[in-house]
Amino acid sequence: MKVAIYTTTTCPYCKLEKEYLDSKGIKYDNIFVDQDAKAAEEMVKISGQMGVPFTVITQDDGSKESILGFDKARIDSALRLV
C-alpha cells in the first residue's frame, strides 16, 4: 500500500493528518503543492480542485482511493485500520 498526501506548508488540517498517520505508524509521501508547481498541477488533474490535504491511497492491487480533507473515518477505512 502506498500513501501520498498533497499538502501546503501552512495548512493546519494537513499537519493534523500527518500527525495522525505518524501516530499509526503509516508511512506516506508528503507532496508540498505550495512549493512545487508541477505537483500542484498533478493534484488538480487528479482531484479537479485545489483543496488540501488531498490524500491518494493506492492499494497493493493498484486500486486507488482519493480523499479530500482530513477525513479520519475514510482514511481508517482505506488503510484498513478499523
Secondary structure, 3 states (H helix, E strand, C coil): CEEEEEECCCCHHHHHHHHHHHHCCCCCEEEECCCCHHHHHHHHHHHCCCCCCEEEEECCCCCEEEEECCCHHHHHHHCCCC
